[in-house]
Amino acid sequence: MYTAGTRTEHTLVARHPVDGPARRLALPVSGPVRLTLHGGPGGNLLLRTRPQPSGPVRWWVTRCTGRTVPYWQPLDLDGRRVTAFDLNETVCFLAADELLALDLDGLARGTAGRPAVVAPPAAGAPTEGPVTALRVLGPGRTPALALLRRLGTTHRLDVLRLDELRPDGTPGGVPGRAPDGAPAAATALHWPARLRLGATPYDRDGRVGGSVWLLADDPRYGTWTRRLDGTGPVEPPEHRAALRTLTAVGRDGTPVPVTVCDPGPRDHGRPAPTLLTVYGGFGIPLEPSWDPAMEAWLRAGGRIAWVHARGGGELGPAWAAAGRGPGKNTTVDDFRAAAAMLVERGEAPAGGLGALAASNGALVVAAALTREPGLLSAAVCAAPLTDLARYQVGGLGRLWTEEYGDPADPGMLRALLDYSPYHRVVPGTEYPAVLFATGANDARVPPWHAWKLCAALGQAGTGAAPVLLDHHDSGGHQGRPAAAGRELAVRSLALLGAGTGLRPPAGPSGPRPDPSPDRRPRSSRGEHHR
């Protein structure tokens, strides 16, 4: 069973992999709808529906072999917002404000009631942060659970032990403490960069396994993995990047967190050419992660700063909403405030700021450099929107009205033009060095956005800094083929290094820990998608 369709309307299809034709299945809701289907052992299925263009999210569950028509039963969640879920053959766990459990055996018999609360919100719940990933560690009614939380700009991995059954057959437990009061495995890891849980494993009998892979990024040393079985804390590698958090102050006085990675542990607070990156849109969190170009920047002696501007998902729904619609202006101001803070604190020398961003982040950078041309010395913008009066023309722009606002509304059009990079270009202005990267196969943002701004800056600028366009016929929104991607990275680093004064060291920068098997470098371009 699988979902199919377009970006705005899905269908549910069943097909036996050997001898069966594809069959379109009836849905529990009517009209255009987006679907998310999750399968578990024992034929258990969890379905998330969201009517289009807008409507309430609902959850449904069934037990089905694929050869019968599924009978979808709604989950009564009392309006709770589910942020993560997983299931084994007998219990479905859902993370909302509290942790919930649904008896799947009872559901199949028609005797299950509403999901039961496994663990209520802990004391001080406002500081807990949402559960962003959940994995069941083992079969049966009382497995351990791995809970990954986002605490602002960092992550915390907890293990919850479920060692008791309530009279109704649902599991119970307290995070970090067994029923007899003895300490149990609680917080397994704090990590300041990207942290993920792998897919739920199954044993040879089709039951949920008792462990899961943990996948972590380190901006300087690559990626590393550990197998998590819930028996104790996770030990990160000895060598790790020097990450810390600074705070800028937005134009309205709001604190804006900035994660900083120093070139090395002894470079704390020393001025260094600094590369900023930002996203600030669609509620997507910007997380420090490993990227070969950024590792090269660090090894050459530069510093990297991730600006957690409003519009992103780092600090919850309210933070994301504050950078939506007219608030996108605030996102640009947050980025500008972060850049100014780094110079004022002596983290970056005067003239030592560069920026590298993609998609919505590239829009933010382009808006900042046209609004305040002296802010940056160099910038690379990949697949940016630049003409906000016409962003709905081509690509997926017609789907982004909620994020940017409707240009047909006169008030919203004024707000869009206030930060639209193309409309902020002023003839006779000295702009920084800029490289625009586009791809002919970009189905989200049409390349003409970057082309228009590149031409406008080239005609209006009075300085000697280059304004360059790098277009690739096989490139898409999420990057380019391997060799072409490396070539673009080299050109980008050359422009950014020349503009900010970063020079690679004359000799090797020192030994790097063996990346195998502990560290496995990979592409991190998934960070740059919308």
Secondary structure, 3 states (H helix, E strand, C coil): CEEEECCCCEEEEECCCCCCCCEEECCCCCCCEEEEEEECHHHEEEEEEEECCCCCCEEEEEECCCCCCCCCEECCCCCCCCCEEEECCCEEEEECCCEEEEEHHHHHHCCCCCCEEEECCCCCHHHCCCEEEEEEECCCCCCEEEEEEEECCEEEEEEEECCEECCCCCEECECCECCCCCECCCEEEEECCCEEECCCCECCCCCECCCEEEEEEECCCEEEEEEECCCCCCCCCCCCCCEEEEEEECCCCCEEEEEEECCCHHHCCCCCCEEEEECCCCCCCCCCCCCHHHHHHHHCCCEEEEECCCCCCCCCHHHHHCCCHHHHHHHHHHHHHHHHHHHHCCCCCCCCEEEEEECHHHHHHHHHHHHCCCCCCEEEEECCCCCHHHCCCCCCHHHCHHHHCCCCCHHHHHHHHHHCHHHHCCCCECCCEEEEEEECCCCCCCCHHHHHHHHHHHHHECCCCCEEEEEECCCECCECCHHHHHHHHHHHHHHHHHHHCCCCCCCCCCCCCCCCCCECCCCCHHHHCC
